Amino acid sequence: MNRPSLAIRLRERLPEILIEAASVVVALLLALAINNWSEERQQTLRADAARAAILVELQENRSELAGVQPNIRATLESLRAAVSSEAPQPKELRVELDIALLSSAAWQAAATTRASQSIDLAWITRMAKVYELQENFQRVQNLAVDQLGSIAPENGMDGREIALSMIPRLNALAQIADGLMQDYDRALASPRN
């Protein structure tokens, strides 16, 4: 029995082998395309969720600051009144400063999970500026609280001296709060742009 040579058998089966190889390549390319589409879709969903969470957080922070802002102004006015009064000042001055508890958790989560990489750079940059100003507000607020806490009754300062020492910091706090409210409003007015 004479067997056909390998070359002859290969030549006879070559079209079949090429079709099978092409099918495998097409299937592999199709699987890669589907995988890329799925990954892009997941990344887009994560980016949309991060954007929504940031906007909700900014709205909550805006509400928190709006609740505290009148107290900052009232405290600043009472300190200015204590300074401008010609009457002798008592040794005691009552300063009630409300604290704004602002969050940046959604912003940090978006950065940590890299969801922000799929969000428009111009939008991310605008939000970063809002969060920078928010951080400055929190820093000045913390310094004001520290300053209030460091005033000891035995230091001999009267109400006027205490007010004079507090006015610059609370004035800065009020100005930053005003700017931060404007930034919140701008960020929330155009959430997709």
Secondary structure in CASP SS format (residue, H / E / C, confidence):
PFRMAT SS
TARGET T0000
AUTHOR 0000-0000-0000
METHOD secondary structure of the structure
MODEL  1
M C 1.00
N C 1.00
R C 1.00
P C 1.00
S C 1.00
L H 1.00
A H 1.00
I H 1.00
R H 1.00
L H 1.00
R H 1.00
E H 1.00
R H 1.00
L H 1.00
P H 1.00
E H 1.00
I H 1.00
L H 1.00
I H 1.00
E H 1.00
A H 1.00
A H 1.00
S H 1.00
V H 1.00
V H 1.00
V H 1.00
A H 1.00
L H 1.00
L H 1.00
L H 1.00
A H 1.00
L H 1.00
A H 1.00
I H 1.00
N H 1.00
N H 1.00
W H 1.00
S H 1.00
E H 1.00
E H 1.00
R H 1.00
Q H 1.00
Q H 1.00
T H 1.00
L H 1.00
R H 1.00
A H 1.00
D H 1.00
A H 1.00
A H 1.00
R H 1.00
A H 1.00
A H 1.00
I H 1.00
L H 1.00
V H 1.00
E H 1.00
L H 1.00
Q H 1.00
E H 1.00
N H 1.00
R H 1.00
S H 1.00
E H 1.00
L H 1.00
A H 1.00
G H 1.00
V H 1.00
Q H 1.00
P H 1.00
N H 1.00
I H 1.00
R H 1.00
A H 1.00
T H 1.00
L H 1.00
E H 1.00
S H 1.00
L H 1.00
R H 1.00
A H 1.00
A H 1.00
V H 1.00
S H 1.00
S C 1.00
E C 1.00
A C 1.00
P C 1.00
Q C 1.00
P C 1.00
K C 1.00
E C 1.00
L C 1.00
R C 1.00
V C 1.00
E C 1.00
L C 1.00
D C 1.00
I C 1.00
A C 1.00
L C 1.00
L C 1.00
S C 1.00
S C 1.00
A H 1.00
A H 1.00
W H 1.00
Q H 1.00
A H 1.00
A H 1.00
A H 1.00
T H 1.00
T C 1.00
R C 1.00
A H 1.00
S H 1.00
Q H 1.00
S H 1.00
I C 1.00
D C 1.00
L H 1.00
A H 1.00
W H 1.00
I H 1.00
T H 1.00
R H 1.00
M H 1.00
A H 1.00
K H 1.00
V H 1.00
Y H 1.00
E H 1.00
L H 1.00
Q H 1.00
E H 1.00
N H 1.00
F H 1.00
Q H 1.00
R H 1.00
V H 1.00
Q H 1.00
N H 1.00
L H 1.00
A H 1.00
V H 1.00
D H 1.00
Q H 1.00
L H 1.00
G H 1.00
S H 1.00
I C 1.00
A C 1.00
P H 1.00
E H 1.00
N H 1.00
G C 1.00
M C 1.00
D C 1.00
G H 1.00
R H 1.00
E H 1.00
I H 1.00
A H 1.00
L H 1.00
S H 1.00
M H 1.00
I H 1.00
P H 1.00
R H 1.00
L H 1.00
N H 1.00
A H 1.00
L H 1.00
A H 1.00
Q H 1.00
I H 1.00
A H 1.00
D H 1.00
G H 1.00
L H 1.00
M H 1.00
Q H 1.00
D H 1.00
Y H 1.00
D H 1.00
R H 1.00
A H 1.00
L H 1.00
A H 1.00
S C 1.00
P C 1.00
R C 1.00
N C 1.00
END
